[in-house]
Amino acid sequence: MFTGLIREVATVKSLVGSTLTIKSKYKAELGDSIAINGACLTVVKVNNDGFSVELSPESQKLLAMENYRGEVHIEPAMKMGDRFEGHIVQGHIDTIGTVKEIKNNGNSYDVFIEVDKKFIPYIVPKGSITIDGVSLTVNDVNAASFRLTIIPHTMKETLFKSYKKGSRVNVETDMFARYVSHIINHQKSSSLSWDEIDAISTSY
């Protein structure tokens, strides 16, 4: 489990076949789970200046692979007793979004991202979303897109500073929205009570 708070902007040394090698300050251990641009990956080798992870062919089909070069966001998995911030992030990418517009408001930036319409039900106004591993709050949701507001600190300290119109990003939607939708769509009865929804939420 992750929080969506980026711990380091690391550098990709190489991507050869399914092996992605990262140069980082973070000292990983063999078998660690690390979110790289939001995707949970397993450390298969520890190097003097970083680590290597395995990117399966399935992962490479699902991720915005053009962003696994240059700089990447990394976040190690939470450990028992860690302070919980951000929101609950699984590191399971749902879809790739496309940046449609970035609007500079002076003291903030509005970022509009388009996704396949089938993922819109899992994107909730004022709810949480993860973009390339960054925990953010959704402001508005439209038929096939949503709006985020990025503060200058986040813009400066993350890869958002390099995004432009047409940039593709990894998107993980809200876990609770996905679970509730799945239960509603698969239960035999026609409705889910608010008590049942509360019980699901308090289970996590």
C-alpha positions, 0 to 999 in steps of 0.5 A: 500500500502507498500514500501517493506522496512522492518520496523522490524524483529518481532517474532512469538509467536503462530499460532493457527488455523487462528490467528497469534500472533506477538511480536513486538516493533511496536504498532499496532492498531485494523484494521491496515494493516500490511505486514508480510513476504510480505502478507497484513494482518489485525490486529484483536487484540492488545496485550501488546507486539504486535498484532494478525492477521487473516490468512484465509485458502486461505492465508495459501494455498498461503503462505510459511507457514513454514516461519511464525514461529521464525522471520518474516518481518513486514511493516505497511501500508503507511500513507498519507504523508509518504516518499515513498521509495522502490517501490509500493507493494500491499501485494498480494503474487503471488507465492512461489519461491524456493531458488536454489543457494546463491553465496557469491561474497565478497561484495555482494550475488547473490541469484537465485530463481526459480518460476513457468514459468507462472510468469516469464513474470511479472518479468522484468530485472532491475525491482522491485520484493518483496521477503518475503516483501523485495523490491529488483531489479531483475538483470537477468531473465531466463526461470524459475528463476531470479537472485537478488544481495543482499548487506551485509547490507540487508543480515545482517538485514533481513531474507535473512541471514537464507535462504539456498538452498531449502528455500521457499519464498513469491514472489510478482511480479511487479504490473505494469508488471501484469497490462500491461500483463492483459490489453494486454491479454484481450483487443480486439485489437492486440496491446497496444501503448506506449502512452497507457502504459505510461498512465497506469504507470502515473496513479499510 
